[in-house]
Structure formats: C-alpha cells, structure tokens
Amino acid sequence: MLRSQSLCKMAQHTMSTFTLNTGAKIPAIGLGTWQSKPSEVREAVKVALQRGYRHIDTALAYGSEEEVGQGIRDSGVPREEIWITTKLDNPWHHRVEDGITSSLRSLGVDYVDLYLMVSKSEQLHRN
C-alpha cells in the first residue's frame, strides 16, 4: 500500500510543469542521466517514462545519448509528450552545428526541446 501511494505521489510531481515565456511547458522534474552506467541508461529512461516522467536530461559529453534514445523508443511514450534537454560542452562551442547534429542522430529524434551550451568556469579560466 505504501509503495503504491509513493508511486502515485511521484507521478503527480512528475506531471508538474513550469510555463516558459514562449508558452512552452517544461516538466518540473526530470530524469538526469549524468554518470549513469552505460548498460543501465536505456532501461532507466524506459522505466522513468513508463512511470510518468516526461523530462529527460542528457548531454553529448555523457556519451550515452544513443542509449537514452533507445530508452525513449522502448518506453512507448510518444516523442511529442517528452521534453528532451541535451547540452553542448565547452570543447564543442566552435562546432555547434556538428554537436546538435550528433546529438539528434544519437538520440534518434528530429528535435530537442532545450539545447544548452555549458560553460564550466574552471575550463574558462584555463583558456
């Protein structure tokens, strides 16, 4: 009983959204895939989406976008119901088009909902 109540509350929270100034609604809670073990990412994404998550956060630098994409497809949740965030890391800033093309291909999607260019201050100070 406690487990089902807990899952129900989790599902309610994963459906909460914030409305952006564009009118787009970003899910308040998402599944982050940073430091996920390579053989576990696909299943984690699939299960999270099947349990109500609608925001998946990944990055080219994580090296797991292909598995993330497989998990999205395995979930059976339509792409248009999922908010995908991915990121471009510092070494790629001069190759944005290559970076997004690589991410889209690896994820197996036509678009991402949010594309962030990450700038780590420690790397900026070195350059």
N, C-alpha and C positions, 0 to 999 in steps of 0.2 A: 504493500500500500504506500509506504513512504517513498519508494523508488518511483512509482507512477506519478505521485504528487510532485516529486522533484523534477521529473521529466516534463511534466505539464507546465510548471513554472518556468523551466528553462526554455521551452518552446515559446511561451508568452514573451519572454525577454528577447529572444532571437528575432521576433517579429516587430519589435520596436524600431522606428526609423527616425531620422532627422531629415528635415526638408532643407535642401540647399537653396541658395539664391536663384538658381536656374530652374527650380521646381522639382529637380530630381530628388528622389528619396533614397538616402543611404542607410542601410541597416545599421543599427546602433552597436550590435555585437557581431563579430565575425570570427572565423577560424583563421588563425595565423599559422603559416607553415614554416616559419624560420626554425632552423635546427631540427626539423623533422627527419627521422631516419628514412633513407631512400626507399626501403621496401615497405614503409608504413604510410607514406603520404597519400597514396592513391586510396587506400581503404579509409583513412581518417577523413578525407574530403568527402568520399561517398557517404559514409555514415553520418557525418555532420549535416550534409544537405538533406539526407533522408529524415533526420531528426528535427529539421526546421531551420537550421542555419541558412542564411541567404547571402552572406558576405564571405568571400574567400580572399585572403590576403597572401600574396606571394611576391617573388622578385626574380629577375633574371639571375642575379648573383647567388640565389639559393641553389640553383642547379636542379630544381625539382618541378619546373613548370610543366614538363611533359606528363609526369605522374599526376600533378594537380588536374590537368586537362582530362586525363583518363578517369580520375575520380569523379569529375563533374559529369562526364558522359555516363559512367557506370551508375550514377545516382538516379537517373531517370527524370531529374528535375529539369524542366525546360530552361535553356540558356537565358531567355528574357526574364526569368524570375530570379536570376543570380547576379549579384553585384560582384564583379571581379576587380580587385586592385592589384596592380603589379608595379614594380619600381625599376628605375634605371640607376645604376650605381655610378659613382664618380668616374671610373676609367672609361665609361661609355658616353659621357656627356658630349663629346665631339662627334658621336656616331648615333644620334637619337633615332634616326630612321632605321638603321640596322638593328638597334636594340628593340624597338617596338615590333619590327618585322619578325625578329627571332622569338619574342615573347608570344605573339599571335600564333605563329607556326607551332611552337612548342605546346601552347595551351590548346590548340586546335579550335580557336574561336575567331570570329571576324572582327571583334572589337573588345576592348576592356572598358570598364566604367570609370576607372580612375587610374591615371598614369602619373606616378610621382618620380621626380628627379631628386634622388637622395644626395645630399652633400654632407659628408661627415667632417666635422670641424678638424679632427686630427689629421685627415688627409689634406684638407685645405692649407693647413699650416706647413705641411711638408712641401707643397708645390710652390 
